[in-house]
Amino acid sequence: MNSKRPVNLDLSTIHFPLPALTSIAHRITGVILFVGLIFGFWALDASLSSPEGFESVRDALANNVLAKLIAWGLLSALGFHFVAGIKHLLMDTGYGVDLEGGNRKAQITVVISAVLVVLAGVWVW
């Protein structure tokens, strides 16, 4: 079969619209949150095991830059994933499924998520 359809294999030349980027980022943050459960479960297990374990987790989150960075990253991913999930729920109800509504909701998602990321950074640092 000789198809004359164009084939674009160079992904760097494809420009996704903002709603597509927010949808892809929603999936990526879901994976980050799933992997981040390892850190969360470790911290929960250690903090509930003994008073010394609680102090070690508290000390790690207070003084360790890597632990703070992980906590900030997980909170940021959670914030974006939550806001994008609300956007997807609104789309499932039929609200804003046209082109203009999709772009507007994607812009709102990015703005609210940016505010949540900054707030998470202020809280963690």
N, C-alpha and C positions, 0 to 999 in steps of 0.2 A: 504494500500500500504506500503510495507516494503522496504524502500529505504536504500541502504548501503552507501549512500553518506555521507561524514564526515560533521558534523555540529560543527562549531566553534563559541561558544557563548561568549568566553572570548576575548573582544576587545583589551585588553592589549597585547595579543600575536600576533596581526596582525600588520605587518610592511608595511606601505604604501610606495610606491616609491615617490621620490621628485615631479614628475609631478602631482601625485594625491594630495599630500599635498598642492601644490600651488593652485590647483583647488579648494580644500576645503577652503583654506584661502581666495581665491577670493570671494567665497560665503559668508564667515563670515564677511569679510570687507564690503561687500554690505549691510549686515544687520546692521553693526555698523554705516555705513554712513546714512542709513535710520533712525535709532534711533537718531543719532546725529543731524538730521535736527531740532529736538526740540531745542537744544542749539543754532543752527545757526539761526533759525527763531526768537527765543527770542532775541538774540543779535541784529539782524537786525531790529526788531520791536522797541526795546528799543533805539537803536542808531538813528533811524530815527524819533522818536516821538518828541524829543526836544533837544536843546543843552545840557541840564542837563542829559538826557538819554544817549546821546553820550558820555559824560564825565564819566558816571557811568560804561558804557561798557568798555570804554578805561581804566578806573581805575581798573576794575575787571581783564582785560586781562594783565594789567601791574603789579598788586600787589598781586593778588589772585593765590596761588599755584594750587588750584583745577581747576580754570578756565584755567590756562596755561597747566595743564596736560590734560584737556579735549580737548583743542585746538590742542595740540601736537598729541594726540591720533587720533583725526579726520583727521588731515593733514597726519599722517602716514598711516591711513587706506585708505585715498584718493590716496596717492602715490602708495601703493601696488595695490590697486584696478585698478588704471589706467594702471600700467605696466602689470599686469596680464590680463587685458582686451585687451591690444595690443597683448599679446601672444595668447589669444584666437582668435582674429581677424586673426592673421597670420595662425593659425591652420585651420580656416575656409576657407582660400584661398588655403589650401593644402600644405603650406610650413612647413616642419619639423614635419610631422605627424608620422614618423617612430620612433622607440624606441630611437635611438641615438639623433635625432633631438629634441624629446620631453624632454629628459634629459638635453640637452644643453640649450634649451629655459627656462626650469625651473631653472637651475643654473643662467642664465643671469637675470631672473626675480628676484631671491632672491638677487643677488648682487646689481642690480640697485635700488631695493626697499630699501635695507639697506642703500645705499647712500642717498636716498631721506628721509628716516627716520632721519638720522643724520642731514641732512641739515634742515629739519623741526624743529628738536630740537634746533639747533643753532639759527634759526630764532625766535622761540617762547621764548626761555630762554635768 
